[in-house]
Amino acid sequence: MKLNRKFLLFSLLGIHSFSVFPKEKAVYELHSKDELFFLGEDSRAQDSKEKWNLDELEDFAVTSNPLYLREKQNIGMARGDVITASLYYNPIVNMQQQFMGASANAATGKPETSLIYNQPFDMSGVIPQREKVAKQEFLGTIASFRDFDRLFRLRLRQNFWTYLYVTEQINYQKEFLENYQDLLDLTKLRAEKGDISFLEYDRLALERVQIEREYRNARILRAQVVKNLRVLIGISDINSPLTIKGRLEFFSTREFGIEINDFDIEDRPDLVALKIRQQRERMNIELKKREIIPPLTLGVEFLNKGNENVTGIYAATPLPLFDRKQGEILKSEESYKKLGFDVDAKRNEIISEISAAIKELQARESQLLDYQKMGLLEKNKEVQEKSRLAYIRGASNLVTFLEAEKNYLSVLRSYYEIIYLYYNALEGYKASIGKMDSSEF
C-alpha cells in the first residue's frame, strides 16, 4: 500500500528519479528503520511468537509473583493460630527425690521419692471461645487477602491496558512516520522542480522530527510498562521476551454482560474484612470475660519413703481478687466500638467510590458510543486522505496541509486515549464493587 502510494505520487508529478543534495542530506538525515524501531525496548520481544492475553498474565502472576505468594502465606499462618488456639492445657509431671543419703536414724528420716501429676482444667470455656476468636481472625485474613488480590489484579490490568494504548500509539505513529517520509521526498522533488519554495520542505522536515520524537517517546513508555508488567507477573529474566496479545477496541458494558447498577457494597473484600474483625473483637470481649475464671489444677501425688507408699490429691486455682482482666476487657470493648466506626466510614467511602466509578464509566462509554455511531475513525481517515491529495495536486498550501495532519493525529490520539480511559474506568468500577472476575457478573 505504501509502495503503491509512492508510485502514484511520483506519477502525478511525472518524475521517476531524483537526487539528494548533500546539504539537505546532512541536515535532515534520519535514523534507519532498524535503529528507530529498536528504541525503547528489546526488539526480540516484538519478534517473539509467544504472546500473553490478560487471563494468561493473571494466571501466571498469581502463581509466580513472590509478593503475591508472600501475602498468601498469611492464610497458612492464621490457620496455624487456629490449631494453636484449639489445643487443651498440657499436663505437668513433677518428680522429686529428697533427703538423699540420709540414714534411718536421721532426723529427716529415710530418703523420699515423690511423683506428682498435675492437670489444669478449663472451668469457663476459655479454650472453645479462644478457638472461635482464632477462626474469626482466620476468616479476616482470607478477606484481607481477597482485598489484596483485588488491588493486585487492578494494577495488573491497568498496566495491561496502558500497554495496549501505547502500542496503538506506536502503530499509527509508525505508519504516519513512514507516510510523512514519502511526503517529505515528494516535497523535495517539487522544490527541486521549482514548483514550491525549499522553505516548505524545511518546515515539513522539522514537523517530521517532532513526530519522530513522539514515536520514540511512545516506545520508551512501552518499555517502562513492560518493566512494570514483568514485576507484577514475576518474570525476573530481562532476556525473556514479553509481548501482549490484544487490540484496543471498544466493547460496551452490555457486550461484556455487565449491569452497572447490579452490585452489593457488602461484597467488597475490605469491608468484609473489617466486619469480620469487628465480630472477632466482640468474641474477644467474651473471651476476656471468661478468662476471669482461671483454670483449676488438680493434682495426684505418689510418695515413697522407705517401706511406706502413700498417695495424695490436691486442687489449686488462682483467686481473681485484684486482676480480673478489667483493662483487657475495656480495651476490647473500645476496639470493638472503633471497628464499628471503621466499618461505617469504609461503607461511606465505598458508596462514594462506586458512585464516582459509575459516573466516569458512563461518561466514557457514552462518548465512545457517539464516536462509534458517527464513524469517527473512518471520517478522520477520509479527511486526511483528501487533505493529502489536495496538497499533492497543489490545491492547498503547506500551512493548511500541516494543520490537517495535526488534526488527524490529534483525533487518533484522543480516540485511543478515551478507549484507554474507558477500560481503566471499567476496571476501576469492577474493583470498586469487589468483582474483578468477569464470571461474577
Secondary structure, DSSP 8 states (H G I E B T S, - for coil): -HHHHHHHHHHHHT-------HHHHHHH----HHHHHHTTS-HHHHH-S-EE-HHHHHHHHHHH-HHHHHHHHHHHHHHHHHHHHH-----EEEEEEESTT--TTSTT-S-EEEEEEEEEE-SS-HHHHHHHHHHHHHHHHHHHHHHHHHHHHHHHHHHHHHHHHHHHHHHHHHHHHHHHHHHHHHHHHHHHHTSS-HHHHHHHHHHHHHHHHHHHHHHHHHHHHHHHHHHHHT---TTS--EE--------HHHHT--TT---GGG-HHHHHHHHHHHHHHHHHHHHHHTTS--EEEEEEEEEETTEEEEEEEEE----SS-SSHHHHHHHHHHHHHHHHHHHHHHHHHHHHHHHHHHHHHHHHHHHHHHHHHTHHHHHHHHHHHHHHHHHTTSS-HHHHHHHHHHHHHHHHHHHHHHHHHHHHHHHHHHHHT--SGGG-
